[in-house]
Amino acid sequence: LNLLRFRDTADYGPNDRLPPCSGRAAYYERYAPAVTPMVMALGGRVIWAGSVLDHPVCPDDERWDDMLVVEYPDIESILGMFRSPEYQAQVMHRTAALADSRLIATREGEKP
């Protein structure tokens, strides 16, 4: 489960050589197109993606713009991807894009 809060303007820091863009654009136009093929190569897939409409049960300072649910074959796959040089070359776009985020690993369990 990915919870995302975007910066108004992507922040690449003082050594920024890229054209300015919004945090949303940095995520969906720079980060996601590079990383999605990596996810798919591992056997992963995006199950659901959408915008958060409201936060009825959430602390006042915890607000999210978008949510993604991504399925991976196992936890080792995603952790290995995070360590890979290919992913490390792209993660700057995610960092620049997001004011805050949560990545929560889950597994399907017995239904109540």
Secondary structure, DSSP 8 states (H G I E B T S, - for coil): -EEEEE-SS----TT--S----HHHIIIIIIHHHHHHHHHHTT-EEEEEEE----SSS-TT---SEEEEEE-S-HHHHHHHHHSHHHHTTHHHHHHHEEEEEE---------
